[in-house]
Amino acid sequence: MSKTTPHSQQNVAATIRFLDAVRQRVATVVVGQDVVVERLLIALFTGGHILMQGVPGIAKTLLAATLSKAIDLQFARVQFTIDLLPSDILGSEVLDQRTNTFQVLKGPIFTNLLLADEINRAAPKVQGALLEAMQERKVTIGKESFKLPAPFLVIATQNPIEQAGTFELPEAQLDRFMLCHRLQYLPKHDEKEVLRRNLMLGVRREAKGAIARTEFDAISDSPVGTQEDLISAMEAVHHVHVSDAFLDHVVEILDRTRKHPAIALGCSPRAGIAMLKASRARALIHGRDFVVPDDLFALAEDCLLHRMRLSYEALADGKTTASVLEELLTEVGASKSALAKA
């Protein structure tokens, strides 16, 4: 059982108030998508990176921009294209002709939240340039290394339906993403609310002309939380209790992904670390200072699915990674009651 202290109770209460304020701010701009907002906060609280997959037009970019404004964080967006170069993201050395010396010009990666929009449109060389930054929180420009700001989070988006002009993300880079969340279309009542809000946006006058307002114009510039609030939440995550039984179940799931006959590539130890970190953050978001089985099962798809690769035989049989993972979770779920008693 967890040992709750007055200090941890105070941290949880403060974090819940902070979370409610952020969610309310996001809800003024983005309709629905509560689960996506939760996943973004989990990534932010644990220092992980998140990949959001979804068809165009379901507010992936809007979510990231709204979140950055709600917590007073530096935000940068890079549109990934086929002709993008690593220096366009990291920065480069520029010759100063007056002094005949090279000066470092830092790129957009030096920020708190980096939105890598349509990341799979960039060439593998550009995608590989992000690996050092995502794992070590530093970049190398020329012969010099530079630390990235803290916190640093990559929010990448990917369109799962278009193949022309795209490059599949390598396994090494996919493994760097703590979470991969798949966005779906909104329910009908939420989509109706999106349309209703759009009707009310109106126009914005600029000089002698005017321009139609978009949802991005509805984002407030006044934050509801500070970086200190975020730091307190990150510290509170590390006080969330994880039982040995929970650890055993995470290890069991990872081991099964490596031994299942339909899976050619199972989950790495980094997947288990991601599961534990994400479960802690989810517990805190739900007002608990201890993890429960529901955290594990709710996050399994986002933490594990993008790290699994099926064998050619399984693909030929029509199996999917989602169906195989569901099968594994069902098997492990038989001992879920034992975990709940820990």
RAVENWO-V204953 format. One record per backbone hydrogen bond with DSSP energy under -1.0 kcal/mol. CO is the residue of the C=O (numbers start at 1). NH is the residue of the N-H. E is the energy in kcal/mol with one decimal. If there is no record, write none. Layout:
BEGIN
{{CO:NH:E} {CO:NH:E}}
END
This chain:
BEGIN
{{5:9:-2.7} {6:10:-2.2} {7:11:-2.2} {8:12:-2.7} {9:13:-2.4} {10:14:-2.4} {11:15:-2.5} {12:16:-2.5} {13:17:-1.9} {14:18:-2.1} {15:19:-2.9} {16:20:-2.6} {17:21:-2.0} {18:22:-2.1} {19:23:-3.0} {20:24:-2.4} {21:25:-2.0} {22:26:-2.7} {23:27:-2.5} {26:29:-1.6} {26:30:-3.4} {33:37:-2.2} {34:38:-2.1} {35:39:-2.3} {36:40:-2.4} {37:41:-2.2} {38:42:-2.3} {39:43:-2.3} {40:44:-2.2} {41:45:-2.9} {42:46:-1.4} {43:48:-1.7} {49:178:-1.1} {49:179:-1.8} {50:156:-2.5} {51:181:-2.2} {52:158:-2.1} {53:183:-3.2} {59:63:-2.0} {60:64:-1.6} {61:65:-2.3} {62:66:-2.4} {63:67:-2.4} {64:68:-2.0} {65:69:-1.7} {66:70:-1.7} {67:71:-1.1} {68:73:-2.1} {70:224:-2.1} {70:225:-1.3} {74:113:-2.5} {76:115:-3.0} {78:117:-2.0} {81:84:-1.5} {85:88:-1.3} {86:89:-1.5} {86:90:-2.9} {89:109:-1.9} {90:107:-2.0} {92:105:-3.3} {94:103:-3.4} {96:100:-2.0} {96:101:-1.1} {101:96:-3.5} {103:94:-3.6} {105:92:-2.0} {107:110:-1.6} {109:111:-2.1} {112:153:-2.7} {113:76:-2.4} {114:155:-2.8} {115:78:-2.9} {115:117:-1.1} {116:157:-2.3} {117:80:-2.3} {118:121:-2.0} {119:122:-1.3} {120:167:-3.7} {123:126:-1.1} {123:127:-2.0} {124:128:-2.6} {127:130:-1.1} {128:131:-1.1} {130:134:-2.8} {131:135:-2.2} {132:136:-2.7} {133:137:-1.2} {137:148:-2.4} {139:146:-2.9} {141:144:-1.8} {144:141:-2.7} {146:139:-2.4} {153:114:-2.9} {154:50:-2.1} {155:116:-1.9} {156:52:-3.4} {157:119:-2.2} {158:54:-2.1} {163:166:-1.6} {170:174:-2.4} {171:175:-2.2} {174:177:-1.2} {179:51:-2.5} {181:53:-2.8} {187:191:-2.5} {188:192:-2.2} {189:193:-1.3} {190:194:-2.0} {191:195:-2.0} {192:196:-2.2} {193:197:-2.6} {194:198:-2.0} {195:199:-1.7} {198:201:-1.2} {202:213:-2.0} {204:211:-2.5} {206:209:-3.0} {209:206:-2.4} {211:204:-3.3} {214:217:-1.1} {215:218:-1.2} {216:219:-1.1} {226:230:-1.6} {227:231:-2.5} {228:232:-2.3} {229:233:-1.9} {230:234:-2.4} {231:235:-2.3} {232:236:-2.3} {233:237:-1.7} {236:239:-1.4} {237:240:-1.5} {241:291:-2.1} {243:247:-1.8} {244:248:-2.5} {245:249:-1.8} {246:250:-2.0} {247:251:-2.5} {248:252:-2.2} {249:253:-2.2} {250:254:-2.3} {251:255:-2.5} {252:256:-2.0} {253:257:-1.7} {254:258:-1.0} {255:259:-1.0} {256:260:-1.5} {260:263:-1.6} {262:311:-2.4} {265:309:-2.0} {268:271:-1.6} {269:273:-2.0} {270:274:-2.4} {271:275:-2.2} {272:276:-2.2} {273:277:-2.6} {274:278:-2.7} {275:279:-2.3} {276:280:-2.2} {277:281:-2.2} {278:282:-2.6} {279:283:-2.3} {280:284:-2.1} {281:285:-2.4} {282:286:-1.8} {283:288:-3.1} {284:287:-1.9} {289:241:-2.8} {292:295:-1.5} {293:297:-2.3} {294:298:-2.3} {295:299:-1.5} {296:300:-1.1} {299:303:-2.3} {300:304:-2.6} {301:305:-1.4} {302:180:-1.8} {304:307:-1.9} {305:308:-1.4} {309:264:-2.2} {309:265:-2.1} {311:315:-2.1} {312:316:-2.3} {313:317:-1.5} {314:319:-2.3} {315:318:-1.4} {320:324:-2.1} {321:325:-2.5} {322:326:-2.2} {323:327:-1.8} {324:328:-2.1} {325:329:-2.7} {326:330:-2.0} {327:331:-1.8} {328:332:-2.4} {329:333:-2.4} {332:335:-1.9} {333:336:-1.6} {335:339:-1.4} {336:340:-1.9} {339:342:-1.3}}
END
